[in-house]
């Protein structure tokens, strides 16, 4: 069983990896066969797989970061995550399911700061079994993280992971 403090510490480290521009460490929070998706509340409520971002492995997440660093052209920006306390929805011997509210501010190179996204993470955590050699050392990894955004309108500048 995963305790609430571990989930909070894990989520704080996850957000810090993005907010501090340590994006190469971000995929290490996920299992090899992880699902990462960004969608909006209407798609999620209707069980539609369509999303803004879809990746079904850690390697796809690594490729996404490589593309951000080497191929994609986008206006320089930073994120600042404000995370709520996770609500543990279900736990069993194999996984812990939790929902964590988030608010993400986007800070542009000009200094303009906007609330970029609000919503919640719909997560499935599993034991890491020592698999994350270079990643977080919480004893858990994300098997699934679905970032469910409150707004159905998505800014085209969604470059960084939520």
KOLVOFI-208946 format. One line per 4 residues: number of its first residue (from 1); for each residue x, y, z of C-alpha. Coordinates in steps of 0.05 Angstrom, whole numbers, always signed. Each point is the difference from the previous one (the first is absolute). Example, Ala and Ser with C-alpha at 12.3 -4.5 7.8 and 13.67 -1.06 7.14 Angstrom:
residues 2
1) +246 -90 +156 | +27 +69 -13
end
This chain:
residues 162
1) +0 +0 +0 | +24 +70 -17 | -9 +53 +52 | -23 +72 -12
5) +67 +31 +19 | +36 -42 -53 | -50 +22 -53 | +9 +73 +20
9) +76 -5 -2 | -2 -37 -67 | -46 +53 -31 | +43 +57 +26
13) +62 -31 -31 | -38 -13 -65 | -22 +73 -4 | +70 +24 +18
17) +30 -39 -58 | -44 +39 -48 | +2 +67 +34 | +76 +0 +7
21) +9 -19 -74 | +29 -68 +19 | -44 -31 -53 | +48 -57 -14
25) -16 -27 +70 | -75 +4 -11 | -9 -68 -36 | +34 -35 +59
29) -63 +11 +41 | -36 -51 -45 | +3 -75 -10 | +27 -26 -66
33) -70 -15 -25 | -33 +62 +28 | -59 +38 -28 | +4 +76 +0
37) -56 +40 -28 | -24 +72 +3 | -74 +8 -14 | -59 +43 +22
41) -57 -15 +47 | -52 -13 -54 | +42 -52 -35 | +15 -33 +66
45) -73 +0 +23 | -20 -33 -66 | +58 -51 +3 | +29 +26 -65
49) +73 -18 -10 | +12 +62 -41 | +47 +49 +32 | +47 +57 -11
53) +61 -43 +16 | +3 -75 -1 | +59 -45 +17 | -2 -74 +18
57) +71 -13 +22 | +58 +33 +36 | +38 +0 -66 | -54 +43 -31
61) +8 +49 +58 | +76 +1 -11 | -13 +13 -75 | -47 +57 +18
65) +53 +34 +42 | +53 -11 -54 | -48 +33 -50 | -10 +59 +47
69) +74 +10 +7 | +22 -13 -72 | -56 +6 -50 | -60 +40 +24
73) -2 +75 -6 | -39 +35 +54 | +3 +64 +39 | +44 -7 +62
77) -43 -13 +62 | +0 -30 +69 | -54 -33 +42 | -14 +5 +74
81) -44 -55 +28 | -44 +9 +61 | -24 -68 +22 | -55 -20 +48
85) +1 -59 +47 | -12 -66 -35 | -66 -35 +13 | +12 -75 +2
89) -58 -30 -39 | +18 -73 +7 | +57 -44 +24 | +13 -73 -10
93) +61 -45 +2 | +19 +19 -71 | -13 +75 -5 | -22 +65 +32
97) -49 +44 -38 | -1 +74 +17 | -26 +67 -25 | +42 +62 +12
101) -24 +70 -17 | +49 +46 -37 | +6 +71 -23 | +56 +17 -48
105) +24 +71 -13 | +38 +14 -64 | +55 +52 +3 | +22 +27 -68
109) +69 +29 -15 | -32 +69 +3 | -21 -12 +72 | -73 -6 -17
113) -31 -51 +47 | -67 -33 -12 | -39 -57 +31 | +13 -50 -55
117) -37 -62 +22 | -42 -26 +58 | -26 -69 +11 | +20 -64 +34
121) +48 -58 -10 | -35 -67 -4 | +56 -47 +21 | +17 -73 +7
125) +62 -10 +43 | +37 -67 +6 | +61 -23 +37 | +65 +16 -35
129) +36 -64 +21 | +66 +37 -7 | -11 +13 -74 | +13 +75 -1
133) +75 +0 +6 | +8 +73 -21 | -69 +23 +21 | -39 +15 +63
137) +13 -44 +60 | -69 -2 +31 | -12 -74 -12 | -57 +16 -47
141) -8 +20 -73 | -58 +23 -43 | -32 -55 -41 | -51 +51 -25
145) -6 +75 +5 | -58 +33 -35 | +0 +76 +7 | -73 +18 -4
149) -6 +74 -15 | -61 +39 +21 | -3 +41 -64 | -18 -29 -67
153) +40 +55 -33 | +75 -15 -5 | +52 +52 -13 | +42 -18 -61
157) +62 +15 +41 | -6 -65 +40 | +72 -19 -7 | +22 -25 +68
161) -31 -59 +36 | -52 +13 +53
end
